[in-house]
């Protein structure tokens, strides 16, 4: 749904350029509605033509928004499309050419409506609330349970981190996003974290609009609109404040930062590169909004000026520009590795900056190593990383981390005496309530078949070791028209050993065919199966989102029902979540091998990536090559570390000697 929402935003922007809205407004402070980006243009001038071009553009009503003297370019915003076309139609000897400056958006929130915090915040817009941050003491009250991160296990990050820890440098990684939360207990604080207060390119403001879609800004966070007007959150591109880089009111940037560089402090989460130094260049306001290609280029150059070796961009949009292309080519030549999300609009369309050859484009997979259904596929995909149900840091008190799963069993005689206290949910499960429904038992460790009579029922299956994964069992249940699945036990451990046993196992499901997938302990699952075999049994399932996380020290099996506390972590989906895995991996390799160049590290990441299949096995549409879905394959940090040691003179011999002298368990690729 978020991907579609961004698509509609793109469409609205393009329609505006073809058919501009009326330019009249209630007053001189009028701003444009949320779905429309005021058109901007990049004018390239000949040598010594700067002053004349600016003078003529201003005479035509343009406002200068940005200047790039190193590229002989100036970014302007005309009052309307007519003024822009008028300027373009007149021959100017000093002008080389002129191009549209397209918008750029965040690349997250690609799941169903239950998790649409990004889109809802932007459409509703409550800037005053979004800027309210908890005080620093909040850090001391967070639970210190260490959460399992399937993404880091999948890419072999833990094995790479253990190599010669004393040989690890502080590599600066720039995060171009919505800001950063330095008071989060798992993130480096200031002054180690460096922020840039550059103004964002657009900001959300409250306004009143009439039936002609003409809007006027109003004071305060609540508008009192007159007759025939309606309240709306609008976007302004003038007068936007220089927002504090260390006050992330949306949470997207804080989430990205946690995946890259969360600290190893004995609890919470840990990033791919826990010693990396955060550089924060803010490009979005507290509602997410949008920026322009020129804003992305300016922010990337700011990252370079701050000393960045790696840049993470969990953002993108349609249409390339010469300005962006030139910027990232220059950064590549200067030894800066730029990494961007490939995009969340499932299809072969291109998103930029990931589409430039000088930028690493990152696609997303789930824990099943299949392409995430929202991940774009095209020739710009360089590598793939985890991007489904990624747990990371979030501004304290602003997340909806927890999901409470409950299960009630009934029989013909009423409530059955079968305990389901250990009920939990698998990531990817439907959210809501399934009324009382029959149960079919899948015997052994097999897949559901027609003989099991599961149509319209909940499939009850063992999740023990065998040739079939949990996801394959759920798929087989759905093939037999099952409406839900309960898996009991675990291939590795009894599910009662963790208060959230299934959260690091993701069941990927297509949006149009999502069913409830719950877990039970081995003991309770076998009891339920036995009862179902001997009589008529029904179950009702409920999964509801909570505003908090699991309580430290709760009894096993009771944590889902225990009193909750405020959370500072959240699960998110999107190629926005995949890109920071690669940025963190690049930072970690540079930290362990400081004599290696960013280009050498990039080539090591690509050369060591684990190939993933095309077709249904890899989640690719029919006829689409694996390279379009996955690039070189799945990110393998430990493999890249070994590749550097075996093929590069720049490799740190101390690290390499430790790799050779110790038997390190490799990542669990299947």
WOCORLIN-V160229 format. One record per helix or strand of 3 or more residues. SS is the DSSP state (2 for helix, 1 for strand). FROM is the first residue (numbers start at 1). LEN is the number of residues. Records with the same first field share a line. If there is no record, write none. Layout:
BEGIN
SS = FROM-LEN ; FROM-LEN
END
This chain:
BEGIN
2 = 2-17 ; 50-10 ; 69-3 ; 81-9 ; 113-3 ; 117-8 ; 127-4 ; 136-6 ; 150-5 ; 157-5 ; 165-3 ; 252-10 ; 293-13 ; 322-12 ; 450-3 ; 470-10 ; 495-3 ; 511-3 ; 522-13 ; 559-3 ; 575-18 ; 598-11 ; 615-4 ; 626-5 ; 637-11 ; 653-9
1 = 40-6 ; 63-6 ; 73-5 ; 95-6 ; 103-4 ; 172-6 ; 194-3 ; 203-7 ; 215-3 ; 230-7 ; 277-6 ; 310-4 ; 315-3 ; 337-5 ; 359-7 ; 381-6 ; 390-4 ; 403-9 ; 432-11 ; 458-5 ; 484-5 ; 516-5 ; 537-9 ; 569-4
END
